[in-house]
Amino acid sequence: MDTIKITIELMGGLGLFLYGMKLMGDGLENVAGENLKIILEKLASNRLMGLTVGALVTAIIQNSSTTTVMVVGFVNAGLMSLSQALEIIMGANIGTTVTVQLISFKFDQIAPIFIFIGTILVMFSKAKQRKEIGNIILGFGLLFMGMGIMSLSMQPISSSVIFNELLVAIDNNWFIGIILGLSITALLQSSLATTGMLMALSTTGSISINLAISILLGCNIGTCITTSLASIGTNKTAHKAAILHLIFNFAGTIIFIPFLNTLDDLVQNTSLDVTRQIANAHTIFNLVNAILLLPFSNYIIKLANKIIPGEDQIEKAGPKYIDDRVLEAPVIAVGQAIKETIRMANKAKHNVELSMKAFVSGDELLINKVYENEKIINLLDESITTYLVKLAKCDLSDKEKVLVASTFHIIIDIERIGDHAKNIVDLAVEKNTRKLKYSGDAINELYKIYNLVIEALNISINSYISKDASIAKTITQVEAKINSYQKSYREKHIQRLYDGKCNAFAGAIFLDLITAFERIGDHSTNIAESVADIHLN
């Protein structure tokens, strides 16, 4: 038996298998597009809904580890409760059974046909959707070709006396089987890779279903390593989410150990093919595990809280929705970046409102609040921009590339709106310092242009939220009024200066103030025009 040759072929087959799975998962994720974001947002207090969401998302992206890593990211961002996280983790384990059932079919003989069709679609299709379908088909073919290569590479092992004696020695030792599955999965960072190798080995007739089930249980614990690594550098709640994953999978393994022989007998009655038996054992284990433990979700969460006691005391002033872990699924990451951008826009609008109140009232607390909010806006600007750069390097659809590119520009305009709000407060400070007073006419004029500016901000933000170009286009008339008011009020105020109704310092501040409002209107218009460009083309 040529050990080196077997190792090389096994590595090559495993590489093709994993790449095919990645290609197919990415293709499915991109084809699902908006639907995937909608699915993940359907979280409610309903436990069954969380379970269903976890299963559907994992079935689409073909990777339970990616789902659980995203869950850690969402919990870290405060977007998901521990209860919701646990439900999705349970669902992810069910969703991965779809993948395992898929690879149990023996399509390796016709895999080249899928590779040929997928390659033709990828190379010659101009439409993005067809290319993604091509990636799905190509990935499907590579996956099964990898399975075939792994199976062939392991054929000589079946004739090895030493290997068969080793299998006989550990066949009835479930503990060694679990440790073996745990170790390989932790090393490869993929329970699917271990399961694929296990299925390939089963085609040689060298491994019993009893040992295969023990190894599967070990895979179930080993896959928690990925989630634990993803929780490094997160808050306490996110660490608890990773612990939930470990508790759930570990508890499921413990529950099944006394029933290994029962499960062995059951799956042998489902098929004569050991590969199918392994897939069925995997499905039964994960389904029963979720059904048994779902009613005890609250107790699992209490245990996680005891293992990691306490809560996060300080809420971060920075990003709430974006997290690098969510970049595992670019489609969802785009949606999160948009949510963070909307949050930044609302923060900037709120600062404009506070700055106007601060200018009129001279309230020092309001002035300080604007300065505090400006720091948050700048932090969000930096964080979202960095995130968008990372996102732009991901595999995105044409529509998502346009969204990311336009959001870069929108972020700049929002940051400038925040700057102008700060400028208004600077004028408020100067007004307080010099103890300046304004006539009723001047204040009324300020409120008229200010109200139009708030209307413009509402239009720009609402059009971005609703993705509605028709709403965005209504800003044109508002912008025209702002410009008209700014010009008219400038002339009126200069006349008040001539008439001696206002001193030079107060006049300069007034003119700077209406200029700041006019520029906020300009940036609001830029945002609305970006929205119109995205959703009209």
VOGUMAR-152343 format. One line per 5 residues: number of its first residue (from 1); their letters; for each residue x negated, y, z negated of C-alpha. Coordinates in nm, 2 decimals, padded with zeros to 4 digits. Layout:
% VOGUMAR-152343
NUM) A) X Y Z | ...
//
This chain:
% VOGUMAR-152343
1) MDTIK) 00.00 00.00 00.00 | -00.15 00.33 00.12 | -00.08 00.56 -00.18 | -00.21 00.88 -00.01 | 00.00 00.82 00.30
6) ITIEL) 00.32 00.75 00.09 | 00.25 01.07 -00.11 | 00.20 01.29 00.20 | 00.52 01.15 00.36 | 00.71 01.19 00.04
11) MGGLG) 00.60 01.55 00.00 | 00.69 01.63 00.36 | 01.03 01.47 00.33 | 01.10 01.65 00.01 | 00.99 01.98 00.16
16) LFLYG) 01.22 01.93 00.46 | 01.50 01.83 00.22 | 01.47 02.14 00.00 | 01.42 02.38 00.29 | 01.73 02.23 00.47
21) MKLMG) 01.93 02.28 00.15 | 01.81 02.64 00.11 | 01.88 02.72 00.48 | 02.23 02.56 00.46 | 02.31 02.74 00.12
26) DGLEN) 02.19 03.08 00.26 | 02.40 03.03 00.57 | 02.71 02.94 00.37 | 02.66 03.23 00.14 | 02.63 03.48 00.42
31) VAGEN) 02.93 03.34 00.60 | 03.13 03.36 00.28 | 03.02 03.72 00.24 | 03.28 03.94 00.08 | 03.48 03.63 -00.02
36) LKIIL) 03.19 03.52 -00.25 | 03.20 03.86 -00.43 | 03.58 03.83 -00.46 | 03.55 03.48 -00.61 | 03.29 03.59 -00.87
41) EKLAS) 03.51 03.89 -00.97 | 03.81 03.67 -01.04 | 03.70 03.61 -01.39 | 03.98 03.64 -01.65 | 04.06 03.51 -01.99
46) NRLMG) 04.19 03.19 -01.82 | 03.93 02.91 -01.89 | 04.04 02.72 -01.59 | 03.97 03.02 -01.37 | 03.61 03.05 -01.50
51) LTVGA) 03.56 02.68 -01.44 | 03.69 02.71 -01.08 | 03.48 03.02 -01.01 | 03.16 02.84 -01.12 | 03.25 02.53 -00.91
56) LVTAI) 03.33 02.73 -00.60 | 03.03 02.96 -00.61 | 02.80 02.67 -00.66 | 02.96 02.47 -00.38 | 02.91 02.77 -00.15
61) IQNSS) 02.55 02.86 -00.24 | 02.46 02.49 -00.28 | 02.25 02.54 -00.60 | 02.38 02.52 -00.96 | 02.05 02.67 -01.08
66) TTTVM) 02.11 02.99 -00.88 | 02.46 03.02 -01.03 | 02.34 02.98 -01.38 | 02.05 03.22 -01.33 | 02.30 03.48 -01.20
71) VVGFV) 02.51 03.42 -01.50 | 02.22 03.51 -01.73 | 02.18 03.83 -01.52 | 02.54 03.92 -01.55 | 02.54 03.85 -01.93
76) NAGLM) 02.22 04.06 -01.97 | 02.39 04.34 -01.79 | 02.69 04.32 -02.02 | 02.93 04.23 -01.73 | 03.02 03.88 -01.86
81) SLSQA) 03.11 03.75 -02.20 | 02.96 03.44 -02.35 | 03.29 03.26 -02.31 | 03.30 03.34 -01.93 | 02.94 03.25 -01.90
86) LEIIM) 03.00 02.90 -02.05 | 03.30 02.84 -01.83 | 03.10 02.93 -01.51 | 02.81 02.71 -01.63 | 03.06 02.42 -01.67
91) GANIG) 03.20 02.49 -01.33 | 02.85 02.51 -01.17 | 02.78 02.15 -01.29 | 03.10 02.04 -01.11 | 03.02 02.24 -00.80
96) TTVTV) 02.68 02.07 -00.77 | 02.86 01.73 -00.73 | 02.97 01.85 -00.39 | 02.61 01.87 -00.28 | 02.52 01.53 -00.42
101) QLISF) 02.82 01.37 -00.26 | 02.72 01.53 00.07 | 02.36 01.39 00.07 | 02.49 01.04 -00.02 | 02.61 01.00 00.34
106) KFDQI) 02.36 00.84 00.57 | 02.33 01.10 00.84 | 01.96 01.07 00.89 | 01.99 00.88 01.22 | 02.19 01.16 01.38
111) APIFI) 02.01 01.45 01.19 | 01.81 01.54 01.51 | 02.14 01.62 01.69 | 02.23 01.87 01.41 | 01.88 02.02 01.43
116) FIGTI) 01.91 02.06 01.80 | 02.25 02.23 01.79 | 02.15 02.45 01.50 | 01.83 02.56 01.67 | 02.02 02.65 01.99
121) LVMFS) 02.27 02.86 01.79 | 01.99 03.03 01.59 | 01.77 03.11 01.89 | 02.03 03.21 02.15 | 02.33 03.35 01.96
126) KAKQR) 02.35 03.73 01.94 | 02.63 03.74 01.69 | 02.52 03.73 01.33 | 02.80 03.50 01.23 | 02.71 03.24 01.49
131) KEIGN) 02.34 03.26 01.38 | 02.45 03.19 01.02 | 02.66 02.89 01.14 | 02.35 02.78 01.33 | 02.15 02.80 01.00
136) IILGF) 02.41 02.59 00.83 | 02.40 02.32 01.10 | 02.01 02.34 01.12 | 01.98 02.32 00.74 | 02.22 02.02 00.74
141) GLLFM) 02.00 01.84 00.99 | 01.67 01.92 00.81 | 01.82 01.80 00.48 | 01.91 01.46 00.62 | 01.59 01.43 00.82
146) GMGIM) 01.40 01.50 00.49 | 01.61 01.23 00.32 | 01.52 00.99 00.60 | 01.15 01.06 00.57 | 01.16 01.02 00.19
151) SLSMQ) 01.34 00.68 00.23 | 01.09 00.56 00.49 | 00.79 00.67 00.28 | 00.92 00.47 -00.01 | 00.98 00.15 00.18
156) PISSS) 00.63 00.01 00.10 | 00.69 00.08 -00.27 | 00.96 -00.19 -00.27 | 00.70 -00.46 -00.20 | 00.46 -00.34 -00.47
161) VIFNE) 00.44 -00.60 -00.75 | 00.31 -00.34 -01.00 | 00.59 -00.09 -00.92 | 00.86 -00.36 -00.95 | 00.72 -00.49 -01.28
166) LLVAI) 00.73 -00.13 -01.41 | 01.09 -00.09 -01.31 | 01.19 -00.41 -01.48 | 01.01 -00.29 -01.80 | 01.20 00.03 -01.82
171) DNNWF) 01.53 -00.08 -01.65 | 01.72 -00.12 -01.97 | 01.54 00.16 -02.16 | 01.77 00.46 -02.12 | 01.54 00.68 -02.32
176) IGIIL) 01.25 00.65 -02.08 | 01.49 00.70 -01.79 | 01.62 01.03 -01.94 | 01.26 01.15 -02.01 | 01.16 01.06 -01.66
181) GLSIT) 01.45 01.26 -01.51 | 01.40 01.55 -01.74 | 01.02 01.57 -01.66 | 01.05 01.55 -01.28 | 01.33 01.81 -01.28
186) ALLQS) 01.14 02.04 -01.50 | 00.84 02.01 -01.28 | 01.02 02.06 -00.95 | 01.26 02.32 -01.10 | 01.55 02.14 -00.91
191) SLATT) 01.78 01.87 -01.03 | 01.89 01.83 -00.67 | 01.53 01.75 -00.56 | 01.51 01.48 -00.82 | 01.85 01.34 -00.73
196) GMLMA) 01.75 01.34 -00.36 | 01.43 01.14 -00.43 | 01.63 00.91 -00.65 | 01.87 00.84 -00.37 | 01.59 00.79 -00.12
201) LSTTG) 01.43 00.54 -00.36 | 01.76 00.36 -00.39 | 01.77 00.29 -00.02 | 01.47 00.06 -00.07 | 01.67 -00.16 -00.31
206) SISIN) 01.40 -00.11 -00.58 | 01.60 00.07 -00.84 | 01.91 -00.04 -01.03 | 02.21 00.18 -01.08 | 02.16 00.15 -01.46
211) LAISI) 01.81 00.32 -01.44 | 01.94 00.57 -01.19 | 02.21 00.69 -01.42 | 01.96 00.73 -01.71 | 01.74 00.94 -01.48
216) LLGCN) 02.05 01.15 -01.37 | 02.12 01.23 -01.74 | 01.76 01.34 -01.77 | 01.80 01.57 -01.47 | 02.10 01.73 -01.63
221) IGTCI) 01.88 01.84 -01.93 | 01.58 01.92 -01.71 | 01.77 02.17 -01.50 | 01.82 02.39 -01.81 | 01.45 02.48 -01.79
226) TTSLA) 01.52 02.71 -01.49 | 01.79 02.90 -01.69 | 01.56 02.93 -01.99 | 01.29 03.08 -01.78 | 01.54 03.32 -01.63
231) SIGTN) 01.63 03.44 -01.98 | 01.28 03.56 -02.05 | 01.28 03.94 -02.11 | 01.65 03.96 -02.15 | 01.87 04.07 -02.44
236) KTAHK) 01.99 03.84 -02.72 | 02.33 03.78 -02.55 | 02.16 03.66 -02.23 | 01.93 03.43 -02.44 | 02.25 03.29 -02.59
241) AAILH) 02.39 03.22 -02.24 | 02.07 03.01 -02.16 | 02.12 02.83 -02.49 | 02.49 02.76 -02.40 | 02.36 02.59 -02.08
246) LIFNF) 02.12 02.37 -02.28 | 02.38 02.28 -02.55 | 02.65 02.19 -02.29 | 02.42 01.97 -02.08 | 02.25 01.81 -02.38
251) AGTII) 02.58 01.74 -02.55 | 02.71 01.58 -02.23 | 02.41 01.35 -02.21 | 02.45 01.25 -02.58 | 02.82 01.17 -02.53
256) FIPFL) 02.75 00.95 -02.23 | 02.46 00.74 -02.38 | 02.69 00.49 -02.56 | 02.89 00.45 -02.24 | 02.60 00.39 -01.99
261) NTLDD) 02.70 00.03 -01.93 | 03.06 00.13 -01.89 | 02.97 00.39 -01.63 | 02.74 00.14 -01.46 | 03.02 -00.11 -01.42
266) LVQNT) 03.27 00.16 -01.31 | 03.05 00.31 -01.03 | 02.95 -00.04 -00.90 | 03.32 -00.09 -00.83 | 03.34 00.23 -00.63
271) SLDVT) 03.10 00.12 -00.36 | 02.85 -00.15 -00.26 | 02.60 00.12 -00.16 | 02.36 00.22 -00.44 | 02.32 00.57 -00.29
276) RQIAN) 02.70 00.62 -00.31 | 02.71 00.47 -00.66 | 02.45 00.73 -00.77 | 02.66 01.02 -00.62 | 02.98 00.88 -00.78
281) AHTIF) 02.80 00.85 -01.12 | 02.69 01.21 -01.09 | 03.04 01.32 -01.01 | 03.21 01.12 -01.29 | 02.95 01.24 -01.54
286) NLVNA) 02.99 01.61 -01.46 | 03.37 01.61 -01.43 | 03.43 01.41 -01.75 | 03.17 01.62 -01.93 | 03.35 01.95 -01.84
291) ILLLP) 03.69 01.81 -01.92 | 03.58 01.68 -02.26 | 03.38 01.99 -02.37 | 03.60 02.27 -02.23 | 03.84 02.26 -02.53
296) FSNYI) 03.54 02.30 -02.76 | 03.40 02.61 -02.59 | 03.44 02.83 -02.89 | 03.25 02.58 -03.11 | 02.96 02.57 -02.85
301) IKLAN) 02.95 02.95 -02.86 | 02.94 02.95 -03.24 | 02.65 02.71 -03.23 | 02.46 02.93 -02.99 | 02.53 03.23 -03.22
306) KIIPG) 02.38 03.03 -03.51 | 02.07 02.93 -03.31 | 02.02 03.30 -03.20 | 02.18 03.51 -03.48 | 02.27 03.88 -03.45
311) EDQIE) 02.38 04.11 -03.17 | 02.20 04.36 -02.95 | 02.21 04.68 -03.15 | 02.12 04.94 -02.89 | 02.30 04.98 -02.56
316) KAGPK) 02.06 05.05 -02.28 | 02.09 05.39 -02.11 | 01.97 05.24 -01.79 | 02.14 05.02 -01.53 | 02.45 04.83 -01.63
321) YIDDR) 02.54 04.63 -01.32 | 02.21 04.55 -01.14 | 01.97 04.28 -01.25 | 01.69 04.12 -01.05 | 01.83 03.77 -01.13
326) VLEAP) 02.13 03.85 -00.92 | 01.90 03.89 -00.62 | 01.92 03.51 -00.60 | 02.25 03.58 -00.42 | 02.20 03.89 -00.20
331) VIAVG) 02.57 03.91 -00.11 | 02.66 03.95 -00.47 | 02.36 04.18 -00.54 | 02.48 04.43 -00.27 | 02.82 04.45 -00.46
336) QAIKE) 02.64 04.51 -00.79 | 02.42 04.78 -00.64 | 02.74 04.95 -00.51 | 02.90 04.93 -00.86 | 02.59 05.09 -01.01
341) TIRMA) 02.59 05.36 -00.75 | 02.96 05.44 -00.83 | 02.87 05.45 -01.20 | 02.59 05.70 -01.12 | 02.83 05.91 -00.91
346) NKAKH) 03.09 05.93 -01.18 | 02.81 06.02 -01.43 | 02.70 06.31 -01.20 | 03.06 06.43 -01.16 | 03.11 06.42 -01.53
351) NVELS) 02.80 06.63 -01.57 | 02.94 06.89 -01.33 | 03.25 06.91 -01.54 | 03.06 06.94 -01.86 | 02.83 07.21 -01.71
356) MKAFV) 03.13 07.43 -01.62 | 03.27 07.39 -01.97 | 02.94 07.47 -02.12 | 02.90 07.78 -01.90 | 03.24 07.92 -01.99
361) SGDEL) 03.23 07.83 -02.36 | 02.86 07.86 -02.43 | 02.89 07.54 -02.64 | 02.54 07.42 -02.74 | 02.66 07.06 -02.79
366) LINKV) 02.79 07.05 -02.43 | 02.47 07.20 -02.30 | 02.26 06.93 -02.48 | 02.50 06.66 -02.35 | 02.44 06.77 -01.99
371) YENEK) 02.06 06.74 -02.04 | 02.10 06.39 -02.19 | 02.32 06.28 -01.90 | 02.07 06.42 -01.65 | 01.80 06.19 -01.79
376) IINLL) 02.03 05.89 -01.75 | 02.12 06.00 -01.39 | 01.74 06.02 -01.31 | 01.68 05.68 -01.46 | 01.97 05.53 -01.26
381) DESIT) 01.83 05.70 -00.95 | 01.49 05.54 -01.00 | 01.64 05.20 -01.10 | 01.89 05.17 -00.81 | 01.63 05.29 -00.55
386) TYLVK) 01.38 05.02 -00.67 | 01.66 04.76 -00.66 | 01.77 04.86 -00.31 | 01.41 04.82 -00.19 | 01.40 04.47 -00.33
391) LAKCD) 01.74 04.40 -00.18 | 01.64 04.53 00.16 | 01.37 04.25 00.17 | 01.64 03.98 00.12 | 01.83 03.80 00.39
396) LSDKE) 02.13 04.03 00.46 | 02.40 04.04 00.72 | 02.40 04.34 00.96 | 02.69 04.49 00.76 | 02.50 04.46 00.43
401) KVLVA) 02.19 04.61 00.58 | 02.39 04.91 00.69 | 02.54 04.93 00.33 | 02.20 04.92 00.17 | 02.05 05.18 00.41
406) STFHI) 02.34 05.42 00.36 | 02.33 05.37 -00.02 | 01.97 05.50 -00.02 | 02.10 05.83 00.13 | 02.40 05.84 -00.10
411) IIDIE) 02.18 05.79 -00.41 | 01.97 06.09 -00.30 | 02.29 06.31 -00.27 | 02.42 06.20 -00.61 | 02.08 06.28 -00.78
416) RIGDH) 02.09 06.63 -00.62 | 02.44 06.68 -00.76 | 02.31 06.59 -01.10 | 02.03 06.84 -01.05 | 02.27 07.12 -00.96
421) AKNIV) 02.48 07.04 -01.27 | 02.16 07.08 -01.48 | 02.09 07.41 -01.29 | 02.44 07.53 -01.40 | 02.36 07.45 -01.76
426) DLAVE) 02.03 07.64 -01.73 | 02.24 07.94 -01.62 | 02.46 07.88 -01.92 | 02.16 07.89 -02.15 | 02.05 08.22 -01.99
431) KNTRK) 02.40 08.36 -02.03 | 02.40 08.27 -02.40 | 02.05 08.41 -02.45 | 02.13 08.74 -02.29 | 02.48 08.74 -02.44
436) LKYSG) 02.63 08.82 -02.10 | 03.01 08.87 -02.04 | 03.22 08.82 -01.73 | 03.55 08.98 -01.63 | 03.87 08.77 -01.60
441) DAINE) 03.85 08.81 -01.22 | 03.50 08.66 -01.21 | 03.60 08.36 -01.43 | 03.91 08.30 -01.22 | 03.70 08.29 -00.90
446) LYKIY) 03.45 08.05 -01.06 | 03.74 07.81 -01.15 | 03.89 07.83 -00.80 | 03.56 07.72 -00.64 | 03.49 07.47 -00.92
451) NLVIE) 03.83 07.30 -00.87 | 03.76 07.26 -00.50 | 03.41 07.11 -00.58 | 03.57 06.86 -00.82 | 03.82 06.77 -00.54
456) ALNIS) 03.53 06.72 -00.30 | 03.36 06.49 -00.55 | 03.67 06.29 -00.61 | 03.72 06.24 -00.23 | 03.35 06.13 -00.18
461) INSYI) 03.36 05.89 -00.48 | 03.70 05.75 -00.40 | 03.62 05.69 -00.03 | 03.30 05.51 -00.14 | 03.49 05.29 -00.38
466) SKDAS) 03.78 05.21 -00.14 | 03.55 05.20 00.17 | 03.81 05.41 00.34 | 03.69 05.63 00.62 | 04.03 05.81 00.65
471) IAKTI) 03.99 05.94 00.29 | 03.63 06.04 00.36 | 03.74 06.25 00.66 | 03.97 06.47 00.44 | 03.67 06.63 00.28
476) TQVEA) 03.61 06.85 00.59 | 03.89 07.09 00.50 | 03.79 07.11 00.13 | 03.43 07.18 00.23 | 03.54 07.46 00.46
481) KINSY) 03.74 07.62 00.18 | 03.44 07.59 -00.06 | 03.22 07.77 00.20 | 03.48 08.03 00.26 | 03.52 08.10 -00.11
486) QKSYR) 03.15 08.11 -00.17 | 03.11 08.38 00.10 | 03.42 08.58 -00.01 | 03.33 08.57 -00.38 | 02.97 08.67 -00.31
491) EKHIQ) 03.09 08.98 -00.13 | 03.35 09.06 -00.41 | 03.08 09.02 -00.68 | 02.84 09.24 -00.50 | 03.12 09.50 -00.48
496) RLYDG) 03.17 09.47 -00.86 | 02.80 09.54 -00.90 | 02.83 09.85 -00.69 | 03.13 09.96 -00.90 | 02.93 09.91 -01.22
501) KCNAF) 03.17 09.65 -01.35 | 02.89 09.40 -01.39 | 02.52 09.43 -01.47 | 02.24 09.30 -01.25 | 02.15 08.99 -01.47
506) AGAIF) 02.51 08.88 -01.49 | 02.55 08.93 -01.12 | 02.24 08.73 -01.03 | 02.36 08.44 -01.25 | 02.71 08.45 -01.10
511) LDLIT) 02.57 08.44 -00.75 | 02.34 08.15 -00.84 | 02.64 07.97 -01.00 | 02.86 07.98 -00.69 | 02.56 07.88 -00.47
516) AFERI) 02.52 07.57 -00.70 | 02.89 07.48 -00.65 | 02.86 07.53 -00.27 | 02.56 07.29 -00.26 | 02.74 07.03 -00.47
521) GDHST) 03.02 07.05 -00.21 | 02.75 07.00 00.06 | 02.62 06.68 -00.11 | 02.97 06.55 -00.16 | 03.03 06.60 00.21
526) NIAES) 02.71 06.41 00.29 | 02.84 06.11 00.08 | 03.18 06.11 00.25 | 03.02 06.13 00.59 | 02.80 05.83 00.50
531) VADIH) 03.11 05.64 00.41 | 03.28 05.74 00.73 | 02.98 05.63 00.94 | 02.97 05.29 00.77 | 03.33 05.20 00.80
536) LN) 03.41 05.36 01.14 | 03.13 05.17 01.32
//
